[in-house]
Amino acid sequence: MESDVESFFALAEALGIGLLIGIEREQNAQAGDKAASAGVRSFSLAALIGALSIMAGGVPLLAVAVIAVAVTRLVSVAQRGDPTTGLTTSFALVAVVVLGAMATVTAMLAAAVALVIASLLAAREVLHGFSRQILTPPELRDGLILGVSALVILPVLPNVDIGPGGALNPRNLFLMVVLVMLIGAAGHVATRVVGVRLGLPVSGFLSGFVSSLATIATLGKRAGEKPEDATSAATGATLSSVSSLAQNGIILAALSPAMLGTGIPLLVGMGLMAAGIGALMFFRTLGGELKPAKMELPNRVFSVWGAVRFAAIVATVMVFSATLNDIFGNAAILVTIALAGLVSTNSAVVALGSLVAAGQIPAIDGTLPLAAALTANTLVRTWVARSSADKSFRRAVILGLVAQLAALWAAWWIGGVVWDWLVDTAEELVE
């Protein structure tokens, strides 16, 4: 009796999967003012065929059922006189047979896959518009590179600690490269999607995920060429610091939660200051006419050689820091992390987080190097902002960066006071 009940529910779920995808195909055909080549009944029967096949004869009979449905579909398409008619529907029909069989074995997974397939089918116009109008061929190529890096290269890298004091882990190091590439790609695509509608402030914020330094340089050039856009450009440049700091927090969360816990007051303090100043500047732009604008970004999402250089910089900093740490103690790490911050806060954060994760330094001792790296990078961005030909842009951005530095070191000092108080309290309780 229990087996009959389980079989009944499995068949019911298979029928539901067929109905779900069949209804979507019917609606899609109706939107195109044409008859569906395979609709609700066809998909429902295909799902039930898959479920009944696996119940009656196992995998061999299921294979025969899949082949039979595929051949029947091919004959039907051929009779229409157009071999390309309903190609997506043909794939979905064969997939439904397999999903019907899966429903008898793992109902939850079958339902989840069915929802994904139905969503992909329903998002036809959105996906076509994205791939044809928004995504450029170089961006597609970079996306494939990112996919290969994350799905092919990363899983086969050894997960072992090597180098001085075990400071280097090939898989963790490459994971950070993939993470930075992924965040950069998301920010790049998002900028292309919403930049035209929401103007320079939002574009600058999103571009900060790619590079705050490059964002300030690009917007500074625009302010020099179009002084009427200087306020909006300065707003975007300031808000790029917020997204850059958020990126650093994500990296630390993935690599060393302990370092994130001690470093988050610095990131939050600096980020809140940047967000507050950026918000005030944004409201100033609302006083006039806020013209939609799109910041010109490179077509490339990221450079392969740039990713390689990033990995090399991080590895060098980590090895150098670990070596100096063995010789001179933790004081040497301050210098190496600060130097890495001149190049990129990402590389400095990855190196620092990896050192903490490897046990080279305690997390609490990483707050000062983190503050030094953020300071070094902020000074570089200040120097880049000075190169803008527009005086109002230079003044607004530089004052914002100086305020961020003040918030950073205030947060570092307050965090140190709070930590000392917690340590003293804990010691008193122990005594």
C-alpha positions in Angstrom: 0.0 0.0 0.0 2.8 2.4 0.9 4.5 1.7 -2.4 1.3 2.5 -4.3 0.9 5.8 -2.5 4.5 6.8 -3.3 4.0 5.8 -6.9 0.8 7.9 -7.1 2.5 11.0 -5.7 5.5 10.5 -8.1 3.1 10.3 -11.1 1.3 13.4 -9.8 4.5 15.3 -9.7 5.5 14.1 -13.1 2.1 15.3 -14.4 2.6 18.7 -12.7 6.0 19.1 -14.3 4.5 18.4 -17.7 1.7 20.8 -17.1 4.1 23.5 -15.9 6.3 23.5 -19.0 3.4 22.7 -21.4 1.5 25.7 -20.2 4.5 27.9 -20.7 5.0 26.6 -24.3 1.3 27.2 -25.0 1.5 30.8 -23.8 4.7 31.4 -25.7 3.0 30.2 -28.9 -0.1 32.3 -28.3 2.1 35.4 -27.8 3.6 34.7 -31.3 0.1 34.3 -32.9 0.8 30.7 -33.9 -0.2 27.2 -32.9 2.0 25.4 -30.4 4.0 22.5 -32.0 3.9 20.8 -28.6 1.6 22.0 -25.8 0.1 21.0 -22.5 -1.1 17.6 -23.5 2.2 16.6 -25.3 4.3 17.7 -22.4 2.1 16.1 -19.8 2.1 12.8 -21.7 5.9 13.0 -22.1 6.4 13.4 -18.4 4.1 10.5 -17.6 5.9 8.4 -20.2 9.2 9.0 -18.4 7.7 8.2 -15.0 6.0 5.0 -16.2 9.0 3.8 -18.1 11.3 4.0 -15.0 8.7 2.3 -12.9 8.0 -0.5 -15.3 11.4 -1.2 -16.8 14.1 0.9 -15.2 16.8 2.8 -17.0 16.7 0.6 -20.2 13.0 1.2 -20.8 13.5 4.9 -20.0 16.3 5.1 -22.7 13.9 3.5 -25.2 11.2 6.1 -24.2 13.6 9.0 -24.6 14.6 7.8 -28.0 11.0 7.2 -29.0 9.9 10.7 -28.0 12.9 12.3 -29.7 12.3 10.4 -33.0 8.6 11.2 -32.9 9.4 14.9 -32.4 11.9 14.9 -35.2 9.3 13.3 -37.6 6.8 15.9 -36.5 9.2 18.8 -37.1 10.2 17.4 -40.5 6.6 17.2 -41.6 6.3 20.9 -40.9 8.8 21.6 -43.6 11.1 23.7 -41.5 13.8 21.8 -39.5 14.4 24.7 -37.2 10.8 24.9 -36.1 10.4 24.5 -32.3 14.0 23.5 -31.6 13.8 24.8 -28.1 10.5 23.0 -27.6 12.1 19.8 -28.9 14.8 20.0 -26.3 12.3 20.8 -23.6 10.1 17.8 -24.6 13.0 15.4 -24.3 14.0 17.0 -21.0 10.5 16.5 -19.6 10.7 12.8 -20.2 13.8 12.6 -18.1 12.3 14.9 -15.5 9.2 12.6 -15.3 11.6 9.7 -14.5 13.5 11.8 -12.0 10.2 12.6 -10.1 10.0 8.9 -9.1 13.5 9.0 -7.6 14.2 12.5 -6.3 11.1 14.6 -6.4 12.7 17.8 -5.0 15.5 17.9 -7.6 13.1 17.2 -10.4 10.8 20.0 -9.4 13.7 22.4 -9.0 15.1 21.6 -12.5 11.6 21.9 -14.0 11.2 25.4 -12.5 14.6 26.4 -13.9 13.7 25.1 -17.4 10.3 26.9 -17.3 12.0 30.1 -16.2 14.5 29.9 -19.0 11.7 29.3 -21.5 9.6 32.2 -20.1 12.6 34.6 -20.2 13.1 34.2 -23.9 12.7 37.9 -24.8 14.8 39.1 -21.8 17.6 36.7 -22.6 17.6 37.4 -26.3 17.6 41.2 -25.6 20.5 40.8 -23.1 22.6 38.7 -25.4 22.0 40.7 -28.6 21.7 44.3 -27.3 23.6 44.5 -24.0 26.2 41.8 -24.0 29.1 42.5 -26.5 31.2 39.8 -28.1 34.3 40.7 -26.0 32.2 40.5 -22.8 30.9 37.1 -23.9 34.4 35.9 -24.4 35.4 37.2 -20.9 32.3 35.5 -19.5 33.5 32.2 -21.0 37.0 32.7 -19.6 35.4 33.3 -16.2 33.3 30.2 -16.5 36.3 28.0 -17.4 38.3 29.5 -14.5 35.6 28.8 -12.0 34.3 25.4 -13.3 37.3 23.8 -14.9 40.5 25.2 -13.5 39.5 25.9 -9.9 38.3 22.4 -9.0 41.5 20.7 -10.1 43.9 23.0 -8.3 45.5 21.4 -5.2 44.2 22.5 -1.8 47.5 22.4 0.0 49.5 25.0 1.9 52.9 25.7 0.4 55.6 28.3 0.7 57.0 30.0 3.8 54.9 29.1 6.7 52.3 27.6 4.4 51.3 31.1 3.3 50.2 30.1 -0.2 47.3 27.8 -1.1 46.8 27.5 -4.9 43.1 26.9 -4.7 42.4 29.7 -2.2 44.5 32.1 -4.2 42.8 31.3 -7.5 39.4 31.4 -5.7 40.1 35.0 -4.9 41.1 35.8 -8.5 37.8 34.2 -9.6 35.8 36.1 -7.0 37.3 39.5 -8.0 36.7 38.7 -11.7 33.1 37.7 -10.9 32.4 40.9 -8.9 34.0 43.0 -11.6 31.9 41.3 -14.3 28.7 41.9 -12.3 29.5 45.6 -11.8 30.5 46.0 -15.4 27.3 44.5 -16.8 25.1 46.3 -14.3 26.7 49.6 -15.3 25.8 48.9 -18.9 22.3 48.0 -18.0 21.3 50.9 -15.7 23.9 53.6 -16.5 21.8 55.2 -19.3 18.8 55.6 -17.1 20.2 56.7 -13.8 23.1 58.8 -14.7 26.7 59.3 -13.5 26.2 58.8 -9.7 24.8 55.3 -10.0 27.2 54.5 -12.9 30.1 55.6 -10.7 28.9 53.5 -7.8 28.6 50.3 -9.9 31.9 51.0 -11.7 33.6 51.0 -8.3 33.2 47.2 -8.3 35.4 47.2 -11.4 37.9 49.8 -10.1 37.4 52.8 -8.0 40.8 54.2 -9.2 39.7 53.8 -12.9 36.3 55.3 -12.1 37.8 58.5 -10.6 40.2 58.8 -13.5 37.4 58.4 -16.1 34.9 60.7 -14.3 37.6 63.3 -13.8 38.3 63.3 -17.5 34.6 63.7 -18.2 34.3 66.6 -15.7 37.1 68.4 -17.5 35.5 67.9 -20.9 32.0 68.7 -19.7 32.1 71.1 -16.6 28.3 71.0 -16.4 28.5 67.3 -15.4 31.2 68.0 -12.7 28.9 67.6 -9.7 27.4 64.4 -11.0 30.8 63.1 -11.9 32.2 63.9 -8.4 29.2 62.1 -6.9 29.9 59.0 -8.9 33.6 59.1 -8.0 32.8 59.4 -4.3 30.3 56.6 -4.4 32.8 54.3 -6.1 34.6 54.1 -2.8 31.5 52.5 -1.2 31.3 49.7 -3.7 35.1 49.2 -3.6 34.9 48.8 0.2 31.9 46.4 -0.1 34.1 44.4 -2.5 36.8 44.2 0.0 34.4 43.0 2.7 33.1 40.3 0.4 36.6 39.1 -0.3 37.4 39.0 3.4 34.2 37.1 4.2 35.1 34.4 1.7 38.7 34.1 2.7 39.0 34.9 6.4 35.8 35.6 8.5 38.0 36.3 11.5 39.8 39.1 9.6 36.4 40.4 8.5 35.2 40.5 12.1 38.1 42.7 13.2 38.3 44.8 10.0 34.7 45.5 9.5 34.7 48.6 11.7 37.3 50.2 9.4 35.3 49.2 6.2 32.0 50.3 7.7 33.3 53.6 9.1 35.0 54.6 5.9 32.1 53.3 3.8 29.5 55.3 5.8 31.5 58.4 5.4 31.7 57.9 1.6 28.1 57.0 1.4 27.0 60.1 3.4 29.1 62.5 1.4 28.0 60.9 -1.9 24.3 61.1 -0.8 24.6 64.8 0.0 26.3 65.4 -3.4 23.6 63.4 -5.1 20.8 65.5 -3.6 22.7 68.6 -4.8 22.4 67.3 -8.4 18.7 66.9 -7.9 18.5 70.7 -7.5 19.2 71.1 -11.2 18.5 69.0 -14.2 19.8 65.5 -13.8 20.7 64.4 -17.3 20.8 60.7 -18.0 24.3 59.7 -18.9 26.3 56.7 -19.6 29.9 56.5 -18.6 32.1 55.0 -21.3 33.7 51.8 -19.9 36.0 49.4 -21.8 34.2 46.7 -23.7 36.4 44.1 -21.9 35.1 43.0 -18.5 38.5 42.1 -17.3 42.0 41.4 -18.8 43.4 37.9 -18.6 46.9 39.3 -18.2 45.5 41.6 -15.6 44.1 38.6 -13.7 47.5 36.9 -14.0 49.3 40.0 -12.7 46.8 40.2 -9.8 47.6 36.6 -8.8 51.3 37.3 -9.1 51.1 40.5 -7.0 49.0 38.7 -4.3 51.4 35.7 -4.2 54.5 37.9 -4.1 53.0 40.0 -1.3 52.0 36.9 0.7 55.4 35.2 0.3 57.2 38.4 1.0 55.1 39.2 4.1 55.4 35.6 5.5 59.2 35.7 5.0 59.6 39.0 6.6 57.3 37.9 9.4 59.5 34.9 10.1 62.6 37.2 10.2 61.4 40.5 11.7 58.0 39.6 13.2 54.6 41.1 12.5 55.9 44.7 12.0 57.2 43.8 8.5 53.7 42.9 7.4 52.6 46.5 7.8 55.0 47.6 5.1 54.2 44.9 2.6 50.5 45.2 2.9 50.6 49.0 2.6 52.7 48.6 -0.6 50.2 46.2 -2.0 47.5 48.8 -1.3 49.3 51.2 -3.6 48.6 48.8 -6.4 45.1 47.5 -5.4 43.1 47.2 -2.3 41.9 43.8 -3.5 45.4 42.4 -3.6 46.2 43.8 -0.2 43.0 42.4 1.3 43.6 39.0 -0.3 47.1 38.9 1.0 46.2 40.0 4.5 43.2 37.6 4.7 45.3 34.7 3.5 47.9 35.4 6.1 45.3 35.4 8.8 43.7 32.3 7.5 47.1 30.5 7.4 47.8 31.5 11.0 50.7 33.8 10.2 49.2 36.6 12.2 46.2 36.9 14.5 43.2 38.7 13.1 43.4 41.6 15.6 46.9 42.3 14.4 45.7 42.7 10.8 43.6 45.8 11.5 46.6 48.2 11.3 47.9 46.7 8.0 44.4 46.9 6.6 44.1 50.6 7.6 47.6 51.2 6.1 46.6 49.6 2.8 43.3 51.5 2.6 45.2 54.7 3.4 47.8 54.1 0.7 45.2 53.4 -2.0 43.2 56.5 -0.9 46.3 58.6 -1.3 46.8 57.2 -4.9 43.2 58.0 -5.7 43.6 61.5 -4.3 46.6 62.0 -6.6 44.5 60.8 -9.6 41.7 63.1 -8.7 44.1 66.1 -8.8 44.8 65.4 -12.4 41.2 66.4 -13.4 41.0 69.7 -15.3 37.8 70.7 -13.5 38.5 72.5 -10.2 35.1 71.7 -8.6 35.5 68.0 -9.3 39.0 68.0 -7.8 37.9 69.9 -4.7 34.8 67.7 -4.1 36.5 64.4 -4.6 39.6 65.2 -2.6 37.6 66.6 0.3 35.5 63.4 0.3 38.7 61.2 0.3 40.2 63.2 3.1 37.0 62.8 5.1 37.1 59.0 4.4 40.6 58.8 5.8 39.6 60.6 8.9 36.7 58.2 9.4 39.0 55.3 8.8 41.5 56.2 11.4 38.8 57.2 13.9 37.3 53.8 13.5 40.7 52.2 14.0 41.3 54.2 17.2 37.8 53.5 18.6 38.1 49.8 17.7 41.4 49.6 19.5 39.9 51.2 22.6 36.9 48.9 22.6 39.2 45.8 22.1 41.4 46.9 25.0 38.4 47.3 27.2 37.1 43.9 26.3 40.4 42.3 27.0 40.7 44.0 30.4 37.1 43.0 31.3 37.8 39.4 30.3 41.0 39.4 32.4 39.1 40.8 35.4 36.4 38.2 35.1 39.0 35.4 34.9 40.7 36.7 38.0 
